């Protein structure tokens, strides 16, 4: 009986280690996937206007909604801070745009991850506490990764949204 308990305990520990490794790899693989997407399928354009913390206008007159994030709307707490941060990051700069999922939203805006010098601006704004996760984003490993970044920003009381 004692030997059976030892085998059962060993099996349980092994299972927990395997699950931890799988969970960790899925988180790491997701951040790596953003880098792979940036390196492969992207368009480039110059930002000529920033509407708010999650919408920009390109030099080809296409509006882009930053994918996976949701910035405060005009009149809400942190609206101006989110808009200013996005402006400081991308205005009059050449950005790379990466599609993931649907091409456009119901308003005709392109849905894209926006990169500047290889840095994913969507994730940066989320990590720094200027925007939240957009819950209309398709549930996937990418969505789970975005939720993880938002939780980390909340815990660290980052940016306007999460600082006291």
C-alpha positions as a Markdown table, in Angstrom:
| # | Residue | x | y | z |
|---|---|---|---|---|
| 1 | Unk | 0.0 | 0.0 | 0.0 |
| 2 | Unk | 2.8 | 2.4 | 0.9 |
| 3 | Unk | 4.5 | 1.7 | -2.4 |
| 4 | Unk | 1.3 | 2.4 | -4.3 |
| 5 | Unk | 1.1 | 5.9 | -2.6 |
| 6 | Unk | 4.6 | 6.7 | -3.6 |
| 7 | Unk | 3.9 | 5.7 | -7.3 |
| 8 | Unk | 0.7 | 7.7 | -7.2 |
| 9 | Unk | 2.5 | 10.8 | -5.7 |
| 10 | Unk | 5.3 | 10.5 | -8.3 |
| 11 | Unk | 2.8 | 10.3 | -11.1 |
| 12 | Unk | 0.9 | 13.4 | -9.8 |
| 13 | Unk | 4.1 | 15.4 | -9.5 |
| 14 | Unk | 5.2 | 14.4 | -13.0 |
| 15 | Unk | 1.8 | 15.4 | -14.4 |
| 16 | Unk | 2.0 | 18.8 | -12.7 |
| 17 | Unk | 5.5 | 19.4 | -14.2 |
| 18 | Unk | 4.3 | 18.5 | -17.7 |
| 19 | Unk | 1.3 | 20.8 | -17.4 |
| 20 | Unk | 3.5 | 23.7 | -16.1 |
| 21 | Unk | 5.9 | 23.2 | -19.1 |
| 22 | Unk | 3.0 | 23.1 | -21.6 |
| 23 | Unk | 1.5 | 26.3 | -20.0 |
| 24 | Unk | 4.8 | 28.1 | -20.0 |
| 25 | Unk | 5.6 | 27.1 | -23.7 |
| 26 | Unk | 2.1 | 28.3 | -24.8 |
| 27 | Unk | 2.8 | 31.7 | -23.3 |
| 28 | Unk | 6.3 | 31.9 | -24.8 |
| 29 | Unk | 5.1 | 30.6 | -28.2 |
| 30 | Unk | 2.5 | 33.4 | -28.3 |
| 31 | Unk | 5.0 | 36.2 | -27.8 |
| 32 | Unk | 7.3 | 34.5 | -30.4 |
| 33 | Unk | 4.3 | 34.3 | -32.8 |
| 34 | Unk | 3.9 | 38.1 | -32.7 |
| 35 | Unk | 7.6 | 38.3 | -33.8 |
| 36 | Unk | 7.2 | 35.8 | -36.5 |
| 37 | Unk | 4.1 | 37.6 | -37.9 |
| 38 | Unk | 6.0 | 40.9 | -37.9 |
| 39 | Unk | 8.9 | 39.3 | -39.8 |
| 40 | Unk | 6.6 | 37.7 | -42.5 |
| 41 | Unk | 3.4 | 39.3 | -43.5 |
| 42 | Unk | 3.3 | 43.1 | -43.1 |
| 43 | Unk | 2.5 | 46.3 | -44.9 |
| 44 | Unk | 4.1 | 49.6 | -44.2 |
| 45 | Unk | 2.7 | 53.1 | -44.1 |
| 46 | Unk | 3.2 | 56.5 | -42.4 |
| 47 | Unk | 0.8 | 57.6 | -39.7 |
| 48 | Unk | -0.7 | 61.0 | -40.5 |
| 49 | Unk | -3.3 | 61.3 | -37.8 |
| 50 | Unk | -4.1 | 59.8 | -34.4 |
| 51 | Unk | -7.9 | 59.8 | -33.6 |
| 52 | Unk | -7.6 | 58.3 | -30.1 |
| 53 | Unk | -5.7 | 55.6 | -28.2 |
| 54 | Unk | -6.5 | 52.8 | -30.6 |
| 55 | Unk | -7.3 | 54.3 | -34.0 |
| 56 | Unk | -4.9 | 55.9 | -36.5 |
| 57 | Unk | -5.1 | 57.3 | -40.1 |
| 58 | Unk | -2.4 | 56.3 | -42.6 |
| 59 | Unk | -0.8 | 58.4 | -45.4 |
| 60 | Unk | -2.9 | 56.3 | -47.8 |
| 61 | Unk | -6.1 | 57.6 | -46.1 |
| 62 | Unk | -6.9 | 54.2 | -44.5 |
| 63 | Unk | -8.1 | 54.1 | -40.9 |
| 64 | Unk | -6.6 | 51.4 | -38.7 |
| 65 | Unk | -8.1 | 50.1 | -35.5 |
| 66 | Unk | -5.3 | 48.6 | -33.3 |
| 67 | Unk | -6.2 | 45.0 | -32.9 |
| 68 | Unk | -6.8 | 43.3 | -29.5 |
| 69 | Unk | -6.9 | 46.5 | -27.4 |
| 70 | Unk | -9.5 | 49.0 | -26.3 |
| 71 | Unk | -8.6 | 52.6 | -25.4 |
| 72 | Unk | -10.8 | 54.8 | -23.3 |
| 73 | Unk | -13.4 | 56.8 | -25.2 |
| 74 | Unk | -13.6 | 60.6 | -25.3 |
| 75 | Unk | -14.8 | 61.8 | -21.9 |
| 76 | Unk | -13.6 | 58.7 | -20.1 |
| 77 | Unk | -10.7 | 58.6 | -17.6 |
| 78 | Unk | -7.4 | 58.2 | -19.4 |
| 79 | Unk | -8.7 | 59.1 | -22.9 |
| 80 | Unk | -6.3 | 61.9 | -23.4 |
| 81 | Unk | -3.3 | 60.1 | -21.9 |
| 82 | Unk | -3.9 | 57.0 | -24.2 |
| 83 | Unk | -4.3 | 59.3 | -27.3 |
| 84 | Unk | -1.1 | 61.3 | -26.4 |
| 85 | Unk | 0.9 | 58.1 | -25.8 |
| 86 | Unk | -0.1 | 56.7 | -29.2 |
| 87 | Unk | 0.6 | 60.0 | -30.8 |
| 88 | Unk | 4.0 | 60.2 | -29.3 |
| 89 | Unk | 4.8 | 56.7 | -30.4 |
| 90 | Unk | 3.6 | 56.7 | -34.1 |
| 91 | Unk | 2.7 | 60.2 | -35.5 |
| 92 | Unk | 4.6 | 60.9 | -38.7 |
| 93 | Unk | 6.5 | 57.6 | -38.4 |
| 94 | Unk | 6.6 | 54.7 | -40.7 |
| 95 | Unk | 4.9 | 51.7 | -39.1 |
| 96 | Unk | 4.5 | 48.1 | -40.1 |
| 97 | Unk | 0.9 | 46.7 | -40.1 |
| 98 | Unk | 0.2 | 43.0 | -39.5 |
| 99 | Unk | -3.2 | 41.4 | -40.1 |
| 100 | Unk | -4.4 | 38.7 | -37.8 |
| 101 | Unk | -8.0 | 37.5 | -38.4 |
| 102 | Unk | -10.6 | 39.7 | -39.9 |
| 103 | Unk | -9.4 | 42.4 | -42.4 |
| 104 | Unk | -11.8 | 45.1 | -41.3 |
| 105 | Unk | -14.3 | 46.0 | -38.5 |
| 106 | Unk | -17.9 | 47.0 | -39.0 |
| 107 | Unk | -16.9 | 50.6 | -39.6 |
| 108 | Unk | -14.5 | 49.7 | -42.4 |
| 109 | Unk | -11.3 | 50.3 | -40.4 |
| 110 | Unk | -8.4 | 47.9 | -41.0 |
| 111 | Unk | -7.8 | 45.7 | -38.0 |
| 112 | Unk | -4.0 | 45.4 | -37.5 |
| 113 | Unk | -1.2 | 44.9 | -35.0 |
| 114 | Unk | 1.0 | 48.0 | -35.4 |
| 115 | Unk | 4.8 | 47.8 | -35.2 |
| 116 | Unk | 7.4 | 50.5 | -34.9 |
| 117 | Unk | 11.0 | 49.4 | -35.2 |
| 118 | Unk | 10.0 | 45.9 | -34.5 |
| 119 | Unk | 8.0 | 46.8 | -31.3 |
| 120 | Unk | 4.3 | 45.8 | -31.2 |
| 121 | Unk | 2.6 | 49.1 | -30.3 |
| 122 | Unk | -0.6 | 47.4 | -29.3 |
| 123 | Unk | 1.2 | 45.3 | -26.7 |
| 124 | Unk | 3.3 | 48.2 | -25.5 |
| 125 | Unk | 0.2 | 50.3 | -24.8 |
| 126 | Unk | -1.4 | 47.4 | -23.0 |
| 127 | Unk | 1.8 | 46.6 | -21.0 |
| 128 | Unk | 2.1 | 50.3 | -20.0 |
| 129 | Unk | -1.5 | 50.6 | -18.8 |
| 130 | Unk | -2.9 | 53.0 | -21.3 |
| 131 | Unk | -5.4 | 50.5 | -22.9 |
| 132 | Unk | -7.4 | 47.4 | -21.9 |
| 133 | Unk | -7.9 | 44.1 | -23.7 |
| 134 | Unk | -10.7 | 44.3 | -26.3 |
| 135 | Unk | -13.1 | 41.5 | -25.5 |
| 136 | Unk | -14.4 | 41.4 | -29.0 |
| 137 | Unk | -11.0 | 40.0 | -30.0 |
| 138 | Unk | -11.2 | 36.3 | -31.0 |
| 139 | Unk | -10.5 | 33.9 | -28.2 |
| 140 | Unk | -7.1 | 32.3 | -29.0 |
| 141 | Unk | -3.6 | 32.0 | -27.6 |
| 142 | Unk | -3.1 | 35.6 | -28.7 |
| 143 | Unk | -6.1 | 36.7 | -26.6 |
| 144 | Unk | -4.8 | 34.8 | -23.5 |
| 145 | Unk | -1.4 | 36.5 | -24.0 |
| 146 | Unk | -3.1 | 39.9 | -24.1 |
| 147 | Unk | -5.0 | 39.1 | -20.9 |
| 148 | Unk | -1.8 | 38.1 | -19.2 |
| 149 | Unk | -0.2 | 41.5 | -20.2 |
| 150 | Unk | -3.2 | 43.3 | -18.9 |
| 151 | Unk | -3.1 | 41.5 | -15.5 |
| 152 | Unk | 0.6 | 42.2 | -15.2 |
| 153 | Unk | 0.0 | 45.9 | -15.9 |
| 154 | Unk | -2.8 | 46.0 | -13.2 |
| 155 | Unk | -0.6 | 44.2 | -10.6 |
| 156 | Unk | 2.2 | 46.7 | -11.3 |
| 157 | Unk | -0.3 | 49.6 | -11.3 |
| 158 | Unk | 1.1 | 50.7 | -14.7 |
| 159 | Unk | -0.1 | 53.8 | -16.6 |
| 160 | Unk | -3.2 | 55.9 | -16.2 |
| 161 | Unk | -5.7 | 53.0 | -16.1 |
| 162 | Unk | -4.1 | 51.1 | -13.2 |
| 163 | Unk | -2.3 | 53.6 | -11.1 |
| 164 | Unk | -4.1 | 55.0 | -8.0 |
